[in-house]
Every structure is written in structure tokens, then in C-alpha cells.
């Protein structure tokens, strides 16, 4: 059985990041990172962020969950009960304010729903949010460079690198798909059922992270577990075909995953999830290690297909970078 995975032809669509994309990204950075100034000498206004303590009382009794210290609240954000934030407008630092509100009828804590309450508040700090200017001060703060010109160049380079990487990954995927579709392999019914079990298990785990389970999901989406199983049958078959291709190429090319590869993959994973490497290693069971090893091997096979392909580069400029 011969199948072709070397010397495939593909087109790499290289998107050149434009000035327009750069401006758009800078606007996004400005919006995400307001300039925060500590305010003294004036009362709080709408749009200010206040740091406050509060204690909530209902029928003269202090209630559960209605107390906090050094809580940050942006006035006008609508994060607190209706009417709460407005009553802090015009108040000074150090002032003790009695805020009177009525809990909404549909409030999640039944003992408080629809009831009037008093919050004793004390404002410690007022912060005003304003927009940075796109100048050297901004470049120093956010780009760790001296001038705005350097910052623009640094940002443009990183946006271009990101766009290039995306384009390369898209082409890798397309080439891999091409190899898989030409590969003569039909998984057995037994293999498909086993893969379906695994995919259903994975689906349950994903839902559990959002506090759901499959039965609940079926109930409010009006489906059954059997229907979901059928819907992912195609995906499961494709996944098995992909795995068979990876195994076959790995065998033909003597590709394997060694300790060093695993170490690198674990370091990447720890970085992406912002956790210490040691912590990740402690919680890495055989199942997770198998998954990581499998994805490293897929990566090696995909790179081999990509690096041995005949690639034509097509440059396009009409592209908005999605770098966030």
C-alpha cells in the first residue's frame, strides 16, 4: 500500500500586516489599558473606579455575602445592585456613606429578593481612568522600549510573526488533510465505538468544567446521548484515520517522541497555562502523558509533510490581523 506524503504541492497565503492593522491593534491596546490616576481633591464621578469597604444590612441584621474590604468598583458599570453605584457619585475619600437599595425580585439569594437593604460604605481611594497618548511615555510603559517609533516597529514585527505562523499552521493542516484523504484505511466498527466512548468521555469532562453534565445538556438542547454519539461519529472516524496516518508515517520515517520532546512539550504547556512546571509534572498522569506524546508526534509528522512539500508563496495585503 503506497501513499504519498512527501513532495505535495501547496500555496502559503502570506498576509502582510498593514498600517491599518497596526492602528487597529494600537487602539485595542489603548482601550484595554487605561491610564489610572489616583484622584485627590475632588469627589467620585461616574466612570471613576473607587476602592471601598461595604457591609450590607437587611432588617437591621448584617447578611451573609454582603461584606467586603478594599473592593474595586467602577461607578456606572452596573456591576452592583441597581441604584448602588449612583449613590457613591459625589462622595469624597474617607467619607462614610449609607447606600439604600432594594434587591431585585429575581435576586439569586431568596432571603433577600425584593427586600430593602442598607450598605454602610467607606471610600478609600478614587482612581480616574483616562486614555494614554500614543507617545514615548506609552512606549516605555507597554513596549519596554524608548520611543513610540520603536514600539510601532516591535508591534508590527510581532503581528507579522503571528500572521506568518497562522498561515503556516493553516497550510500544515491542509496538507495533512490531503494526506489523510488519500490514505486507504477504514477503521473497524469496534475501533469507532471505542473512539466514540473516548470522545463522549472528553465531552463530559469539558462540560463538567462549566458545571454541566451530559444529561442536563441533552435536556435543554433537546437531544439524546445517542444523537450526540451519531453526530460525532464522522469526527471519530476522521480522528482514527488521522491517527493511522501519523502511526504509518512515524513508522516509515522512524519518528518517535523522546524524553527531551516530552520535557519541551511540558514546559510549553506549563507556560500556556501559567503554572509551575513542577506542579504540572506532579499532576500529569499516564493518560495525560499519552495525550501529550500523541500531539507531539502529530506535530512532527505534520512538520515533515510541510517541510518536504513544494510550496508556492502568495502574498496578500487585504487582511485584518486577529492578534488578540
TAVEN-V117250 format. One record per residue. N is the residue number from 1. PHI is phi in whole degrees, 0 to 359 (* if undefined). Layout:
N | PHI
N | PHI
This chain:
1 | *
2 | 249
3 | 221
4 | 262
5 | 227
6 | 254
7 | 71
8 | 291
9 | 251
10 | 209
11 | 245
12 | 266
13 | 270
14 | 271
15 | 270
16 | 273
17 | 290
18 | 263
19 | 303
20 | 299
21 | 298
22 | 296
23 | 301
24 | 300
25 | 293
26 | 297
27 | 300
28 | 297
29 | 297
30 | 298
31 | 294
32 | 282
33 | 234
34 | 293
35 | 278
36 | 251
37 | 242
38 | 286
39 | 259
40 | 227
41 | 83
42 | 211
43 | 286
44 | 290
45 | 240
46 | 301
47 | 95
48 | 286
49 | 257
50 | 249
51 | 254
52 | 219
53 | 254
54 | 214
55 | 222
56 | 261
57 | 234
58 | 227
59 | 53
60 | 78
61 | 256
62 | 286
63 | 254
64 | 302
65 | 76
66 | 254
67 | 233
68 | 206
69 | 241
70 | 48
71 | 275
72 | 263
73 | 216
74 | 268
75 | 291
76 | 101
77 | 278
78 | 73
79 | 282
80 | 260
81 | 307
82 | 310
83 | 95
84 | 290
85 | 295
86 | 300
87 | 286
88 | 267
89 | 293
90 | 87
91 | 265
92 | 261
93 | 298
94 | 85
95 | 283
96 | 262
97 | 239
98 | 257
99 | 260
100 | 255
101 | 221
102 | 239
103 | 293
104 | 300
105 | 302
106 | 268
107 | 293
108 | 293
109 | 268
110 | 300
111 | 294
112 | 249
113 | 306
114 | 76
115 | 264
116 | 283
117 | 214
118 | 240
119 | 246
120 | 270
121 | 241
122 | 223
123 | 272
124 | 262
125 | 217
126 | 236
127 | 242
128 | 263
129 | 259
130 | 225
131 | 268
132 | 292
133 | 272
134 | 279
135 | 226
136 | 297
137 | 299
138 | 297
139 | 298
140 | 295
141 | 291
142 | 254
143 | 247
144 | 49
145 | 230
146 | 281
147 | 235
148 | 296
149 | 298
150 | 296
151 | 296
152 | 300
153 | 293
154 | 298
155 | 292
156 | 300
157 | 299
158 | 287
159 | 293
160 | 293
161 | 299
162 | 294
163 | 297
164 | 296
165 | 295
166 | 300
167 | 297
168 | 294
169 | 294
170 | 298
171 | 292
172 | 304
173 | 299
174 | 297
175 | 295
176 | 297
177 | 304
178 | 298
179 | 296
180 | 299
181 | 291
182 | 267
183 | 274
184 | 274
185 | 204
186 | 241
187 | 294
188 | 285
189 | 304
190 | 298
191 | 297
192 | 297
193 | 300
194 | 296
195 | 295
196 | 298
197 | 303
198 | 296
199 | 294
200 | 295
201 | 299
202 | 296
203 | 298
204 | 299
205 | 295
206 | 299
207 | 293
208 | 301
209 | 295
210 | 257
211 | 72
212 | 243
213 | 228
214 | 300
215 | 298
216 | 298
217 | 299
218 | 300
219 | 301
220 | 273
221 | 253
222 | 63
223 | 235
224 | 236
225 | 300
226 | 298
227 | 296
228 | 298
229 | 303
230 | 295
231 | 298
232 | 265
233 | 302
234 | 298
235 | 298
236 | 294
237 | 296
238 | 298
239 | 297
240 | 294
241 | 297
242 | 300
243 | 298
244 | 294
245 | 298
246 | 300
247 | 299
248 | 296
249 | 294
250 | 300
251 | 291
252 | 294
253 | 255
254 | 55
255 | 267
256 | 211
257 | 249
258 | 257
259 | 307
260 | 298
261 | 299
262 | 297
263 | 300
264 | 298
265 | 297
266 | 294
267 | 297
268 | 300
269 | 298
270 | 297
271 | 296
272 | 299
273 | 262
274 | 57
275 | 234
276 | 295
277 | 303
278 | 299
279 | 298
280 | 298
281 | 298
282 | 298
283 | 262
284 | 265
285 | 274
286 | 300
287 | 298
288 | 294
289 | 300
290 | 297
291 | 300
292 | 297
293 | 300
294 | 297
295 | 288
296 | 295
297 | 294
298 | 302
299 | 301
300 | 295
301 | 295
302 | 296
303 | 295
304 | 298
305 | 299
306 | 294
307 | 289
308 | 261
309 | 277
310 | 264
311 | 247
312 | 259
313 | 260
314 | 243
315 | 262
316 | 232
317 | 253
318 | 272
319 | 205
320 | 254
321 | 291
322 | 252
323 | 263
324 | 268
